[in-house]
Amino acid sequence: MMQKVRIEQISFDLTWRIRHEVMYPDLPFDSIKLDNDKEGTHFGLYVEDELTAVVSLFHKNDSYQFRKFATIVAAQGKGYGARLLEYLVSYVKNAGGKKLWCNARVSATGFYSKFGFATTHQTSVSKGIDFVIMELQLNN
Ligand SMILES: CC(C)(COP(=O)(O)OP(=O)(O)OC[C@H]1O[C@@H](n2cnc3c(N)ncnc32)[C@H](O)[C@@H]1OP(=O)(O)O)[C@@H](O)C(=O)NCCC(=O)NCCS
């Protein structure tokens, strides 16, 4: 059966539940809120009207950073993250972005490299999780 999938911009507070349950379920709910959430552009992927994946986008001039990319656990590995990331890349291209980057969990680098993101040497550890900055050059 074909599932009805749509992606739309959502308000920042709608990202919080999925961020929390997917990324940091053991931390307090407030820990997944970002200081600058109000300044971001937030996207949600809906499957049959159920919010299933979220991502948040921030920019400084023509450099765009996405944060807190998450697909609900029961729906991972079904291609929804790929659809949302493709949407995000075209959104940033259309906005004139020159670079799209993220501070990726090392466990997710394989996902981003499928879309052409290159790893950098900028690594870090936060809350016991290893991160590496990954970037995609656009409109160059
Ligand atoms: C990473 C995440 C957002 C990917 O979303 P998803 O909806 O599961 O991804 P998709 O099903 O669209 O996967 C697309 C492709 O990437 C691959 N992939 C997905 N997650 C991967 C991972 N962690 N490592 C390597 N490859 C991965 C899939 O196997 C698939 O490959 P295919 O096209 O060859 O079949 C999701 O797994 C998630 O929320 N993980 C936990 C939170 C997290 O780590 N977020 C990222 C923080 S930087």
The ligand as an SDF file (V2000), in Angstrom:
LIG
                    3D

 48 50  0  0  0  0  0  0  0  0999 V2000
   20.1300    8.7510   11.4220 C   0  0  0  0  0  0  0  0  0  0  0  0
   18.6170    8.7600   11.1470 C   0  0  0  0  0  0  0  0  0  0  0  0
   18.0930   10.2090   11.2160 C   0  0  0  0  0  0  0  0  0  0  0  0
   18.3780    8.1980    9.7190 C   0  0  0  0  0  0  0  0  0  0  0  0
   16.9990    8.2150    9.4510 O   0  0  0  0  0  0  0  0  0  0  0  0
   16.2590    6.9460    8.8190 P   0  0  0  0  0  0  0  0  0  0  0  0
   14.8640    7.3730    8.5400 O   0  0  0  0  0  0  0  0  0  0  0  0
   16.4550    5.7730    9.6920 O   0  0  0  0  0  0  0  0  0  0  0  0
   17.1230    6.7820    7.4790 O   0  0  0  0  0  0  0  0  0  0  0  0
   16.7230    6.0530    6.0910 P   0  0  0  0  0  0  0  0  0  0  0  0
   15.8740    4.8620    6.3650 O   0  0  0  0  0  0  0  0  0  0  0  0
   16.1780    7.0650    5.1530 O   0  0  0  0  0  0  0  0  0  0  0  0
   18.1590    5.5950    5.5840 O   0  0  0  0  0  0  0  0  0  0  0  0
   18.6930    5.9820    4.3310 C   0  0  0  0  0  0  0  0  0  0  0  0
   19.9260    5.1710    4.0760 C   0  0  0  0  0  0  0  0  0  0  0  0
   20.9080    5.4620    5.0880 O   0  0  0  0  0  0  0  0  0  0  0  0
   21.2540    4.2800    5.7900 C   0  0  0  0  0  0  0  0  0  0  0  0
   21.4190    4.5960    7.2090 N   0  0  0  0  0  0  0  0  0  0  0  0
   20.4660    5.0340    8.0540 C   0  0  0  0  0  0  0  0  0  0  0  0
   20.9830    5.2600    9.2720 N   0  0  0  0  0  0  0  0  0  0  0  0
   22.2920    4.9240    9.1810 C   0  0  0  0  0  0  0  0  0  0  0  0
   23.3590    4.9270   10.1040 C   0  0  0  0  0  0  0  0  0  0  0  0
   23.1910    5.3230   11.3730 N   0  0  0  0  0  0  0  0  0  0  0  0
   24.5890    4.5130    9.6760 N   0  0  0  0  0  0  0  0  0  0  0  0
   24.7620    4.1240    8.3870 C   0  0  0  0  0  0  0  0  0  0  0  0
   23.7850    4.1190    7.4730 N   0  0  0  0  0  0  0  0  0  0  0  0
   22.5640    4.5060    7.8590 C   0  0  0  0  0  0  0  0  0  0  0  0
   20.0980    3.3460    5.5730 C   0  0  0  0  0  0  0  0  0  0  0  0
   20.5190    1.9960    5.7100 O   0  0  0  0  0  0  0  0  0  0  0  0
   19.6940    3.6750    4.1730 C   0  0  0  0  0  0  0  0  0  0  0  0
   20.5700    3.0430    3.2670 O   0  0  0  0  0  0  0  0  0  0  0  0
   20.0660    2.4610    1.8420 P   0  0  0  0  0  0  0  0  0  0  0  0
   19.5680    3.6560    1.0830 O   0  0  0  0  0  0  0  0  0  0  0  0
   21.2950    1.8520    1.2920 O   0  0  0  0  0  0  0  0  0  0  0  0
   18.9870    1.5110    2.1740 O   0  0  0  0  0  0  0  0  0  0  0  0
   17.8290    7.8810   12.1500 C   0  0  0  0  0  0  0  0  0  0  0  0
   18.3140    6.5640   12.0730 O   0  0  0  0  0  0  0  0  0  0  0  0
   17.8830    8.3410   13.5850 C   0  0  0  0  0  0  0  0  0  0  0  0
   17.0390    9.1220   14.0110 O   0  0  0  0  0  0  0  0  0  0  0  0
   18.8720    7.8670   14.3880 N   0  0  0  0  0  0  0  0  0  0  0  0
   18.9710    8.1760   15.7930 C   0  0  0  0  0  0  0  0  0  0  0  0
   19.2590    9.6400   16.0470 C   0  0  0  0  0  0  0  0  0  0  0  0
   20.4940   10.0920   15.3240 C   0  0  0  0  0  0  0  0  0  0  0  0
   21.5440    9.4890   15.4030 O   0  0  0  0  0  0  0  0  0  0  0  0
   20.3360   11.2040   14.5870 N   0  0  0  0  0  0  0  0  0  0  0  0
   21.4110   11.7860   13.8400 C   0  0  0  0  0  0  0  0  0  0  0  0
   22.2140   12.6220   14.7610 C   0  0  0  0  0  0  0  0  0  0  0  0
   23.5790   13.3510   13.9170 S   0  0  0  0  0  0  0  0  0  0  0  0
  1  2  1  0
  2  3  1  0
  2  4  1  0
  2 36  1  0
  4  5  1  0
  5  6  1  0
  6  7  2  0
  6  8  1  0
  6  9  1  0
  9 10  1  0
 10 11  2  0
 10 12  1  0
 10 13  1  0
 13 14  1  0
 14 15  1  0
 15 16  1  0
 15 30  1  0
 16 17  1  0
 17 18  1  0
 17 28  1  0
 18 19  1  0
 18 27  1  0
 19 20  2  0
 20 21  1  0
 21 22  1  0
 21 27  2  0
 22 23  1  0
 22 24  2  0
 24 25  1  0
 25 26  2  0
 26 27  1  0
 28 29  1  0
 28 30  1  0
 30 31  1  0
 31 32  1  0
 32 33  2  0
 32 34  1  0
 32 35  1  0
 36 37  1  0
 36 38  1  0
 38 39  2  0
 38 40  1  0
 40 41  1  0
 41 42  1  0
 42 43  1  0
 43 44  2  0
 43 45  1  0
 45 46  1  0
 46 47  1  0
 47 48  1  0
M  END
$$$$
